[in-house]
Structure formats: structure tokens, C-alpha cells
């Protein structure tokens, strides 16, 4: 996937646009700090402040679930490994969610089993990885994930 800077005037570069389309190269428009075109990252980390945030993303309102899924699909299409890093020292892995109960800010109660299964499905379908860490270790873990070339 190629990222095209939003300051690049749309519809003014038809030869390039036609070439990308003919080669089935997806193009996403986003503001770039420099340049007009860039490659999407190979590894991307999305942090969640706790288990409640990821539960709301995956099991909350339909709009939130749709947005989260679209982000996962976009990463897959770009060929990027998306790692969801959840800052919650009480949980060390997805399987630890089984048997737990999670209460969302809306008052809705989510079974940990439901969230764990949703995470497993996202992993299988879109290659998303879910990791857990303590908040104080998050910065270090982000650097480790981004530097890890063996994903």
C-alpha cells in the first residue's frame, strides 16, 4: 500500500493514479510529514489503556466495532503486522480472559470468553496480534515490537 499525502492534489496526477490502479496497488490518502508518497509501515502498534478499551472496541457499539475491524482490514491489505498492545497488568494473555466478566462504561457486561473469542477471530482472519503489558513497560515494549524483524 502506498500512502499519498493529502496535500497532493487529487485528480491532478492521473498518470500515477492510473498506474497504481493498473498494478492493483492500494493508495491511502493521509497527511505525511514530508514527501508526497510513502510506504505503509510493516509493523504498527495500537495501544489500549486497559482491557475495557479493547472490549469496547471489539464488543461495544456497532460503530466502534466497525471502525476497529476496518483498521485491522486496512493493516492486512497494507501487508502490515498490527499489534494491539493492551496495558493491563492483571492479564498476561488472551486465554486468561476466559471466565472473567468485563463491565463497559455503558453498563453493558461482556463475558471474557466473548472478548477472547473475538480476539482469536481477528487474529485468524486479519493477522492481528494481541499482547498485554504493564503500563510502565508499554514504551519499552512498543520499541521492542517495532524493532522486531522476525514477526
C-alpha positions in Angstrom: 0.0 0.0 0.0 1.2 3.5 -0.9 0.3 6.5 1.3 -0.3 9.6 -0.7 0.0 13.0 1.1 -3.4 14.8 1.4 -1.7 18.0 0.1 -1.1 16.2 -3.2 -4.0 17.5 -5.3 -6.4 14.7 -6.0 -7.3 14.1 -9.7 -4.2 16.1 -10.8 -1.9 13.1 -11.1 -3.9 10.8 -13.3 -0.9 9.0 -14.9 0.4 8.0 -11.5 -3.1 7.1 -10.3 -3.8 5.0 -13.4 -0.5 3.2 -12.9 -1.2 2.4 -9.3 -4.7 1.1 -10.2 -3.4 -1.0 -13.1 -0.9 -2.7 -10.8 -3.6 -3.2 -8.1 -1.6 -1.1 -5.6 -3.9 0.4 -3.0 -3.4 4.1 -2.2 -4.5 5.6 1.0 -4.5 9.4 1.5 -3.1 10.7 4.7 -1.1 13.7 5.8 2.6 13.0 5.6 5.2 15.0 7.5 7.4 15.2 4.3 7.2 13.9 0.7 4.2 13.1 -1.4 4.3 9.3 -1.3 5.4 6.8 1.3 5.1 3.1 2.0 2.8 1.9 4.8 4.7 0.5 7.8 5.5 -3.2 8.1 4.7 -3.2 11.8 2.2 -1.0 13.6 1.3 -0.9 17.3 -2.1 0.3 18.5 -2.1 0.8 22.3 -5.1 0.4 24.5 -5.0 1.8 28.0 -6.7 -1.3 29.6 -9.0 -4.3 28.9 -12.1 -2.0 29.0 -10.9 -0.1 25.9 -10.3 -3.1 23.8 -13.6 -4.7 25.0 -15.4 -1.5 23.9 -13.6 -1.6 20.5 -14.5 -5.2 19.9 -17.7 -5.9 21.8 -19.3 -2.4 22.3 -21.3 -0.2 20.0 -21.7 -1.3 16.4 -20.0 1.8 15.1 -16.9 1.2 17.3 -16.7 -2.5 16.2 -16.9 -1.4 12.6 -14.1 1.2 13.0 -11.9 -1.3 14.7 -12.5 -4.0 12.1 -11.8 -1.6 9.3 -8.5 -0.6 10.9 -7.5 -4.3 11.1 -8.5 -4.9 7.4 -6.6 -1.9 6.3 -3.4 -3.1 8.1 -3.8 -6.5 6.5 -4.3 -5.0 3.0 -1.2 -2.9 3.5 0.8 -6.1 4.4 1.5 -4.7 7.9 1.6 -6.6 11.1 -0.8 -4.9 13.5 -0.1 -5.5 17.2 -2.7 -4.4 19.8 -0.8 -3.7 23.0 -3.1 -3.7 26.0 -1.8 -2.0 29.1 -3.4 -4.2 31.8 -1.1 -5.9 34.4 -3.9 -8.2 35.5 -3.9 -10.2 32.2 -1.0 -11.7 30.5 -2.7 -13.4 27.5 -5.9 -13.8 25.7 -6.7 -17.1 27.2 -6.7 -15.5 30.7 -9.9 -13.7 29.7 -12.0 -17.0 29.8 -14.2 -17.0 32.9 -13.8 -13.2 33.5 -16.5 -10.6 33.3 -15.9 -7.1 31.9 -18.3 -4.2 32.6 -18.2 -1.5 29.9 -18.7 2.2 30.7 -22.1 2.0 29.1 -23.1 -0.6 31.8 -23.1 -3.4 29.3 -21.5 -6.6 30.7 -19.2 -8.6 28.4 -18.2 -12.2 29.1 -14.4 -12.5 28.9 -15.0 -15.6 26.8 -16.7 -13.5 24.1 -13.9 -11.0 24.0 -11.3 -13.8 23.9 -13.1 -15.5 21.0 -13.4 -12.1 19.2 -9.6 -11.6 19.6 -8.9 -15.1 18.3 -11.1 -14.5 15.2 -9.4 -11.2 14.5 -6.0 -12.9 14.8 -7.1 -15.7 12.4 -8.8 -13.5 9.8 -6.6 -10.4 9.8 -3.3 -11.5 11.4 -3.8 -9.1 14.3 -1.7 -9.9 17.4 -2.9 -9.1 20.9 -0.3 -8.5 23.6 -0.6 -7.4 27.2 1.9 -5.5 29.4 2.1 -3.3 32.4 1.6 0.5 31.7 5.1 1.2 32.9 6.5 -1.3 30.4 4.5 0.0 27.4 7.1 2.4 26.0 9.8 -0.3 26.1 7.5 -2.9 24.6 6.5 -0.6 21.7 10.2 -0.1 20.8 10.8 -3.9 21.0 7.8 -4.7 18.8 8.8 -2.0 16.2 12.4 -3.2 16.2 11.4 -6.9 15.9 12.1 -8.0 12.4 11.1 -11.6 13.0 7.3 -11.1 13.2 
